[in-house]
Amino acid sequence: MRQFAVRLRGLVGYLEGVLGADAYRKYLAHHHEAGHAFPPMTEREFWRDRTDRQDTSPQGRCC
């Protein structure tokens, strides 16, 4: 049963990466490591900014 849980967590992590669901977590980690003087965007601000950037300069994507 423990092995199943480990594999399931791995699958969920993989799918989050493929779908971009982990982007905010990566942004926060980068922001912290870079040592920015200003506070990070909220999650809502982050997703709005990301969507706006994709709309103004679309890149190849599946949908």
C-alpha positions as CSV (number, residue, x, y, z in Angstrom):
1,M,0.0,0.0,0.0
2,R,2.9,2.4,0.8
3,Q,4.4,1.8,-2.6
4,F,1.1,2.7,-4.2
5,A,1.0,6.0,-2.4
6,V,4.5,6.8,-3.4
7,R,3.8,6.1,-7.0
8,L,0.5,8.1,-6.9
9,R,2.4,11.1,-5.5
10,G,4.9,10.8,-8.3
11,L,2.1,10.7,-10.9
12,V,0.4,13.7,-9.4
13,G,3.6,15.6,-9.3
14,Y,4.3,14.7,-12.9
15,L,0.8,15.8,-14.0
16,E,1.1,19.1,-12.1
17,G,4.3,19.8,-14.0
18,V,2.9,19.0,-17.4
19,L,-0.3,21.0,-16.8
20,G,1.6,23.9,-15.2
21,A,-0.3,23.7,-11.9
22,D,3.0,23.9,-10.0
23,A,4.0,27.3,-11.6
24,Y,3.0,29.4,-8.6
25,R,5.1,27.2,-6.3
26,K,8.1,27.5,-8.6
27,Y,7.6,31.3,-8.8
28,L,7.6,31.6,-5.0
29,A,10.7,29.4,-4.8
30,H,12.5,31.5,-7.4
31,H,11.4,34.8,-5.8
32,H,12.8,33.6,-2.5
33,E,16.1,32.3,-3.9
34,A,16.6,35.5,-6.0
35,G,16.3,37.6,-2.8
36,H,14.0,40.3,-4.3
37,A,13.4,43.3,-2.1
38,F,9.7,43.5,-3.0
39,P,7.0,40.9,-1.8
40,P,5.9,38.2,-4.2
41,M,2.6,38.5,-6.1
42,T,-0.4,36.8,-4.5
43,E,-1.5,33.6,-6.2
44,R,-4.4,35.4,-7.8
45,E,-2.1,38.2,-9.2
46,F,0.4,35.6,-10.5
47,W,-2.2,33.7,-12.5
48,R,-3.8,36.9,-13.8
49,D,-0.3,38.1,-14.9
50,R,0.5,34.8,-16.5
51,T,-2.8,34.7,-18.4
52,D,-2.3,38.3,-19.6
53,R,1.2,37.6,-20.8
54,Q,0.0,34.5,-22.7
55,D,-2.8,36.5,-24.3
56,T,-0.6,39.4,-25.4
57,S,2.2,37.1,-26.8
58,P,0.8,33.7,-27.5
59,Q,3.3,30.8,-27.8
60,G,2.8,27.3,-29.0
61,R,0.4,25.4,-26.8
62,C,-1.9,22.5,-27.3
63,C,-5.2,24.4,-26.8
